[in-house]
């Protein structure tokens, strides 16, 4: 009876208050790093990983989430040396078994752990782990960096049209490590960079690194926004020019000026008969098209006509 109450107490305990056990089952992650403070669902299809989850749900629900090192070719079997030596102790809140026999687990990252030694590889990994000490220095400069992270990230969220809930999540975080990790997780960084941030235990160094990556992402987003704006303006200009030309043609028809200019027909015939270099022919064709759009009464018409005559001599 006392044992049952003890187990019930563990289930009701806040996962963040749970101590790091000397040994944890290890769930390898592919393509991303799980940071402390993060919480989201993971889909699990691998049979050994499903066995791991079944087992820990009968106990304290704790596991180590450790990322697989990037490799050019996917190995046929995951080995201990393929995994990074630092990961996160996680807690499984909920398990959903899907119709395709895969598992979906709602997991929270609690704190960073170091893998000391693997004690088991089958049916799943188990490793001796230890907690790591993170430097929690405080000061005006760190406060300024955190404020900058919040401000710059909101600019990025607006530029890239992220859902409003993401900015709201950032606002709800007060721990400077969690703020840094959350911002980093939204920047689409490489696995190597994300792992490097996880292994950065000094807060001052961490916020500087995340701030640098955030500024790079913001610069890229601003450049992309400017390119899209310029392209849109260019398209609007071309559409306006097309509309004006259509109006000009309609006006010429109303004035009875659409029968064609005999001078232009004569120049076009002369262009076809004259042996010109490729560059000179392109220039003459360009000027001829321009001449077609100019009113014969305009001084510009005479200048353009004289230039064509000079090319075709």
C-alpha positions in Angstrom: 0.0 0.0 0.0 2.8 2.3 0.9 4.5 1.5 -2.4 1.4 2.4 -4.3 1.2 5.8 -2.6 4.8 6.4 -3.5 4.2 5.6 -7.2 1.1 7.8 -7.2 3.1 10.6 -5.7 5.7 10.4 -8.5 2.9 10.6 -11.1 1.5 13.7 -9.4 4.9 15.4 -9.1 5.9 18.3 -11.3 8.4 16.7 -13.8 10.7 19.7 -13.3 11.1 18.8 -9.6 12.2 15.2 -10.4 15.8 14.3 -9.8 18.0 12.9 -12.5 18.3 9.1 -12.0 21.7 7.5 -12.4 20.5 5.7 -15.5 18.0 6.5 -18.2 16.7 4.8 -21.4 17.8 6.7 -24.4 15.5 7.7 -27.3 17.6 8.7 -30.4 16.3 11.7 -32.4 16.8 12.4 -36.1 17.3 15.8 -37.6 16.6 18.1 -34.6 17.7 18.8 -31.0 15.2 18.7 -28.1 15.9 21.6 -25.8 15.0 22.0 -22.1 11.7 23.7 -21.7 10.3 22.5 -25.0 7.2 20.4 -25.2 5.6 18.9 -28.2 4.4 15.5 -29.6 6.9 13.0 -31.1 5.9 10.2 -33.5 7.6 6.9 -32.9 7.5 4.0 -35.4 10.6 2.0 -34.5 9.8 -1.2 -32.6 12.7 -0.8 -30.1 11.6 2.8 -29.4 8.0 1.6 -28.8 9.3 -1.0 -26.4 11.3 1.7 -24.6 8.1 3.8 -24.2 6.0 0.9 -23.0 8.5 0.1 -20.3 9.0 3.7 -18.9 5.2 4.4 -18.8 5.1 1.7 -16.1 7.7 3.6 -14.1 8.8 7.2 -13.7 8.2 8.2 -17.4 11.7 9.6 -17.7 14.0 9.2 -20.7 17.0 10.8 -22.3 16.4 12.5 -25.7 19.7 12.4 -27.6 20.2 13.5 -31.2 21.8 11.4 -33.9 24.9 12.9 -35.4 24.4 14.0 -39.1 25.8 11.5 -41.5 26.1 11.4 -45.3 24.6 7.9 -45.4 22.0 6.6 -43.0 23.5 3.6 -41.2 21.6 0.3 -41.2 21.7 0.2 -37.4 22.1 3.0 -34.9 25.1 2.6 -32.6 26.0 4.4 -29.5 28.9 6.3 -31.2 26.4 7.8 -33.7 24.7 9.8 -30.9 25.9 13.0 -29.3 27.2 12.8 -25.8 24.8 15.4 -24.4 21.0 15.4 -24.5 17.9 16.2 -22.5 16.1 14.4 -19.8 12.5 14.2 -20.9 9.1 13.3 -19.4 6.3 11.6 -21.3 3.0 13.1 -20.3 0.7 11.2 -22.7 0.8 8.3 -25.2 -1.5 7.9 -28.2 -1.5 4.7 -30.2 -2.3 5.3 -33.8 -4.1 3.0 -36.2 -0.9 2.4 -38.2 0.6 1.0 -35.0 2.9 4.1 -34.5 3.0 5.9 -31.2 2.5 9.6 -30.6 4.0 10.8 -27.3 3.6 14.2 -25.7 7.0 15.0 -24.2 8.6 17.8 -22.2 12.4 18.5 -22.0 13.3 19.0 -18.4 17.1 19.5 -18.1 20.3 18.9 -19.9 22.1 15.6 -19.2 25.5 14.2 -20.2 25.8 10.6 -21.4 28.5 9.0 -19.3 28.4 5.4 -20.5 26.0 3.1 -22.4 25.1 0.1 -20.2 22.6 -1.5 -22.7 22.1 -1.4 -26.4 19.2 -4.0 -26.8 16.2 -3.9 -27.0 16.9 -0.2 -26.6 19.7 2.0 -25.3 20.2 2.6 -21.6 23.0 4.9 -20.4 24.5 6.2 -17.2 23.8 9.9 -17.1 24.7 12.9 -15.0 23.4 16.4 -14.7 25.3 19.4 -16.1 25.8 22.7 -14.3 24.7 25.8 -16.2 26.0 29.2 -15.4 23.1 31.5 -14.4 24.9 34.9 -14.3 22.7 38.0 -14.2 23.4 41.5 -15.2 22.2 44.4 -17.3 24.0 43.1 -20.4 22.2 39.7 -20.2 18.8 41.5 -19.6 19.6 43.6 -22.7 20.4 40.5 -24.8 17.2 38.8 -23.7 15.1 41.9 -24.5 16.8 42.1 -27.9 16.0 38.4 -28.5 12.4 39.1 -27.8 12.2 42.2 -29.9 14.1 40.9 -32.9 12.3 37.6 -32.9 8.9 39.4 -33.0 10.2 41.3 -36.1 11.1 38.0 -37.7 7.8 36.4 -36.8 6.0 39.3 -38.4 8.1 39.2 -41.6 7.8 35.5 -42.0 4.1 35.5 -41.0 4.5 33.0 -38.2 1.3 32.1 -36.3 0.6 34.6 -33.5 0.6 31.8 -30.9 4.4 31.5 -31.4 5.0 35.1 -30.2 2.5 34.5 -27.4 4.5 31.4 -26.3 7.7 33.5 -26.2 6.0 36.1 -24.1 5.0 33.4 -21.6 8.6 32.4 -21.0 10.6 34.0 -18.2 13.7 31.7 -17.8 16.5 33.2 -20.0 17.7 29.8 -21.0 14.2 28.8 -22.1 13.8 32.1 -24.0 17.1 31.4 -25.8 16.3 27.8 -26.6 12.8 28.6 -27.9 14.1 31.3 -30.2 16.9 29.0 -31.5 14.4 26.2 -32.2 12.4 28.5 -34.5 15.4 29.5 -36.7 15.8 26.4 -38.8 19.4 26.0 -37.7 21.5 23.0 -38.6 21.7 20.1 -36.2 25.3 20.9 -35.5 24.4 24.5 -34.5 21.5 23.4 -32.4 23.6 20.8 -30.6 26.3 23.5 -30.0 23.7 25.7 -28.3 22.5 22.8 -26.1 26.1 22.2 -25.1 26.7 26.0 -24.3 26.3 26.1 -20.6 27.2 29.7 -20.0 24.1 31.9 -20.3 26.0 35.0 -21.5 27.7 33.0 -24.3 24.4 31.3 -25.2 22.4 34.5 -25.6 25.1 36.0 -27.8 25.2 32.9 -30.0 21.4 32.8 -30.4 21.3 36.6 -31.0 23.9 36.2 -33.8 21.9 33.5 -35.5 18.6 35.4 -35.0 20.1 38.6 -36.6 21.3 36.5 -39.6 17.8 35.1 -40.1 16.3 38.5 -39.7 18.6 40.0 -42.3 17.7 37.2 -44.7 14.0 37.7 -44.1 14.3 41.5 -44.7 16.2 40.9 -47.9 13.6 38.4 -49.1 10.8 40.9 -48.2 12.6 43.7 -50.2 13.1 41.4 -53.2 9.4 40.5 -53.2 8.4 44.1 -52.8 10.6 45.1 -55.7 9.3 42.3 -57.9 5.7 43.4 -57.1 6.5 47.0 -57.9 8.1 46.0 -61.2 5.1 43.8 -62.1 2.8 46.7 -61.3 4.9 49.0 -63.5 4.7 46.6 -66.4 1.0 46.1 -66.0 0.5 49.9 -66.0 2.7 50.3 -69.1 0.7 47.6 -70.9 -2.6 49.3 -69.9 -1.3 52.7 -71.2 -0.2 51.2 -74.5 -3.6 49.6 -74.9 -5.2 53.0 -74.3 -2.8 54.7 -76.7 -3.7 52.2 -79.5 -7.4 52.8 -78.9 -6.8 56.6 -79.1 -4.8 56.2 -82.4 -7.7 54.2 -83.8 -10.2 56.9 -82.8 -7.9 59.5 -84.6 -7.5 57.3 -87.7 -3.8 56.9 -87.1 -3.8 53.1 -87.1 -3.3 52.6 -90.8 0.5 52.3 -90.4 3.4 54.7 -91.1 4.8 54.3 -94.6 8.2 55.6 -93.3 8.4 52.8 -90.8 7.5 50.2 -93.4 10.2 51.6 -95.6 12.8 51.5 -92.8 11.8 47.9 -91.9 12.3 46.8 -95.5 15.6 48.5 -95.6 16.6 46.8 -92.3 15.8 43.4 -93.8 17.9 44.1 -96.9 20.9 45.6 -95.1 23.8 43.4 -94.0 24.4 44.4 -90.4 26.3 42.9 -87.5 24.2 41.0 -84.9 24.6 43.8 -82.4 23.8 46.6 -84.9 20.7 44.6 -86.1 19.4 44.3 -82.4 20.0 48.0 -81.9 18.2 49.0 -85.1 15.2 46.7 -84.3 15.0 48.2 -80.8 15.0 51.8 -82.3 12.4 50.8 -84.9 10.0 49.6 -82.3 10.5 52.8 -80.3 9.9 54.8 -83.4 6.5 53.0 -83.9 5.4 54.3 -80.5 6.4 58.0 -81.1 4.1 60.5 -82.8 5.6 61.8 -86.1 5.0 65.4 -84.9 7.3 64.8 -81.9 10.9 66.1 -82.0 12.0 62.8 -80.6 10.6 61.1 -83.8 13.1 63.0 -85.9 16.0 62.2 -83.6 15.2 58.5 -83.6 14.6 58.5 -87.4 18.0 60.1 -88.1 19.7 57.6 -85.8 18.1 54.7 -87.8 19.1 56.2 -91.1 22.7 56.4 -89.8 22.7 52.7 -88.7 21.2 51.6 -92.0 23.7 53.5 -94.2 
